[in-house]
Amino acid sequence: MWRTDHGKYHEGLAMKKKPRLKMKGGDEYDALTKARKYYHFGSGVLRKIKRQYNKRFRKEGKDETKDIC
């Protein structure tokens, strides 16, 4: 049992954390963590890094579901 922000108590299973992939390279680490505020990424660079990470994330999810079936 744990207390929520609204003062109510909940019982049961706790929510699982989001599954994460291991980051490849320093650019991904710098762009996708709190370190981002110390760097200035040029136009479109951050979007490209996020796109690469999310593509890999979706691919892993698809592979995982294929293994289950």
C-alpha positions in Angstrom: 0.0 0.0 0.0 1.3 3.5 -0.8 0.1 7.0 -0.7 -0.6 9.1 -3.8 -0.3 12.9 -4.2 -4.1 13.2 -3.6 -4.0 11.7 -0.1 -5.5 8.4 -1.3 -4.0 5.0 -0.7 -3.6 2.4 -3.4 -3.0 -1.4 -3.1 -1.8 -3.7 -5.7 1.0 -3.9 -8.1 3.3 -0.9 -8.6 3.7 0.4 -12.2 6.7 -0.8 -14.1 9.3 1.6 -15.3 9.5 2.3 -19.0 11.7 -0.2 -20.8 14.9 1.5 -22.0 17.6 0.6 -24.5 21.2 1.0 -23.9 22.3 4.3 -25.5 24.9 4.1 -28.3 27.5 6.7 -28.2 28.0 10.0 -26.4 25.8 12.0 -28.7 22.7 10.0 -27.7 23.6 10.1 -24.1 24.1 13.9 -24.2 20.9 14.5 -26.2 18.6 12.2 -24.2 19.6 12.8 -20.6 19.7 15.9 -18.4 23.1 16.7 -19.8 21.2 18.3 -22.8 21.0 21.6 -21.0 24.8 22.0 -21.2 25.0 21.5 -25.0 23.7 23.4 -27.9 22.6 21.1 -30.7 22.3 22.6 -34.2 19.1 22.7 -36.2 17.7 19.2 -36.7 20.5 17.4 -34.9 18.6 16.6 -31.8 15.6 15.5 -33.9 17.9 13.1 -35.8 19.3 11.6 -32.6 15.9 11.1 -31.1 14.6 9.5 -34.4 17.5 7.0 -34.4 16.9 6.0 -30.8 13.1 5.7 -31.2 13.6 3.6 -34.4 15.8 1.2 -32.5 13.4 1.1 -29.6 10.5 0.2 -31.9 12.5 -2.4 -33.7 13.4 -4.1 -30.4 9.7 -4.1 -29.4 8.7 -5.7 -32.7 11.4 -8.3 -32.4 10.2 -9.0 -28.8 6.6 -9.5 -29.9 7.7 -11.8 -32.7 9.6 -14.0 -30.2 6.5 -14.3 -28.0 4.2 -15.5 -30.9 
